[in-house]
Amino acid sequence: MEALGISRDEGRGLVAVEGTNILFDVTKGIQNLNETMDLVVDAFKEAMNRGPLANEKVYGLKVRLVDAKLHEDSIHRGPAQTIPAARSGVYGAMCVAGRVLLEPLQKVTVNVPQEVLANATRELQRRRGEIQDMTSVGDLQTIVAKVPVGEMFGFASDIRSATAGKVLWSTESMGFETLPTELQPEIVGQIRQRRGLKPEPYDASYYAG
């Protein structure tokens, strides 16, 4: 882990991995924390599977538990008390750090004759596609573009129509990138409403209560 920028001391405190997210316990000498750590891990996993922005899975997060204050009475350190408190702590920290919605991307490779090249290019750009490369072999043109997965619905019929059926294409995953800033509020609101939530996500003060 040192090769990835995680110190040896911090690495010793690794307590959970959930997807692409990791939880470290870097506290020192907190009484009874060992007894409740499993509940903290449960809260961490819940938070990673339902993030505070739109109840979507969280990607690439590093969470460090740096302090905790536990009730002296064990009856008040059960799941009903510990899990919501730990989960809210993670959510609040994410709000303070800055939450963004990521969108999955696909690499789209399109092969078309020169005569319909412009139509194919327009179809990709209409879908917020970013042209990354264009090459030609004789009359065959190859376009490589990066396109958001959410914009690919209906692509098969549209690209055939735009090129009069003279097209071959393939796709592969390109991971995730941050959704453009101007689209964040609208898309987040749409996702939240589909899930029966209020359109505006809560801020850090909500989770501090």
N, C-alpha and C positions, 0 to 999 in steps of 0.2 A: 504493500500500500504506500510505502514511502516514495516509490517511483511515481505515484499518482498525486503526490503532494500532501499526503496524510502522515502526520508525525507518528513516531512509534508510540508515544504516550496516548495520543488520541486513538490510534488504531487498537490499542488494548481495550478501549471502551466500546468497541463495536458490539451492539446488542441485537440489531435486527436489520434485515434487508427485505424490502418489499418492492418487487419489480426493479426499477432503476433508482430507487430511493434507499437511503441508508440512515440509520439512527445510531448516534453515539451517546454514551453516558460519560460525561467528563466531570461529574460531581465528585466531591471529596467528603467522606465521613458523614453522610446523611443517614441518620438512624432510621431503620425500618424500610429503607428504599429497596433493598434486595427482595423484601417480601412482596412489594407491589410492582416490581419491574415488569413482570409478565403482563400486568394490566396496562402499564404504560406502553408496552409493545403492541398490545391489542388496539389501544387508542391510536398509536402511530399508523398501524395498518389500515384502520378505518379511515383515517384522514387521508392516506395516500390513495385509497380507492374511491374516495368521494371528496374532491378538493373543495375549497371554500368559494371558488369563483363561479362554477357552474355544475358542481357535483360530478365533474369529470375526473378520470384518473390523473394522478400527479406524475410528472416526469422529471427525473434528474435532480431530485432534492436531497440536500444534506441537512439533517436535523441534529442539533446538539442539545442535550439536556444539561444545562449548566447549574441549575439550582432547583430545589424543591423544599417545600415545608409540609410535612405530613402530620396528621392528627395523632395525638398520643394514644387515643382509643382505637384499637384495631377494627371495631365495628364501623368506624367512619373511614376506613381505608379499603372498602370493598369496591366491586366493579361499578356500582351505581354512583359512587362518589369519584373514584379515580379516573375512570375512562372518559367521562364528559369533561373533567377538568384538564386532563392531559391533551385531549383532542382539541379543546378550545385554545390551549396554549400554542399548539402547532398552527392552528388556523390563524390566530392573532399574529404570530411571528411571520407567517406568509403574507398577511395583509401589509404589515409594516415593511417587509422586504420588497413587496411589489409583485402582484400576481398578473400573469398574462396568459392568454389562451393560445395554445400551440395548434397548428394544423398539420395534418399529414400531407406529404408531398409524394408525387410519382414522377419518375423519369419516363417520358413518353418519346419513343422513337418512331417516326413516321417516314415511310418511303412512298414517294409519289413521282409521276412524270413531271418534267419541267413545265408543261402546259397548265397544270393545276397547282403548282407550287404556291402561288400567292393565296389561293383559296384555302389551302391547308394551313398556311402560316396565320392567316386571319382567324381561322377557327381556333387555333391554339391560343392566340393572343386575346381573343374574346373571352376565354376562360381564365384569364389572369396568368396565362402561360408565359414563362420567361425563356426565350430562345437561347440555347447555350451553344449550339453548334449547327452548321449547315455544310454538308459535303455533297459532291456529285460524282457519279460514275457513269459516263456517257449521258444518256437522257434521264437517268434515275437520280432523283434528289433525295437526300436523307436529312431530316430535321430532327434535332434532339432538343427537347424542351423540358422544363421543370414546371409541373402543373399541380395546383392543390387538388387533393382527392375529392373534396367537396364540389369542385367545378367539373368533375369528369362524368357526372350523371348525364346520360343521353349522348355521350361522345361518339359511340359507335355509329349510330344512325346519322348524326350530324356531319361527321367527317366523311362518311360515304356520300352523303348528299352533296357536300361542298366540293368533292372531287369526282363526282359522277361514278363513284365506285372504284376509281383507279387508285387504290391506296392499300397499303399493308402497314400495320403498326404493332408495337409491343409496349408493355409497361413494366416497371419494376419500382419497388419502394425506394424512397430517398430520405426516409426518416421524417423529422419534424422541424418546423421553423415557426417563429412567432408570427401570429396573424397580424397583418398590417394594423397599425394603431387606429386608423380611422374606421376600421371595421369591428374593432373589439367591442364597443358598447352594444352595437346592434346584434352581433352574433351571440354574445353572452346573454343578452336579454331574451333572444329567441330560444336558446337552449333552456334557460331557466323557466320560461313560460311553458315550454313543452313538458317540463317535469313538475309543473304545478307550483313553482316557486315565484316569489315576487321578482320582477324584472331586474331590480337593482341589487347587487350582492352586498352583504353586510361588510362594514369596515372593522378595523381592529378593536374599536371601543365596544362593539357588540360582544365580542368574544372575551373581553376583559371583565364583563359583568358576571 
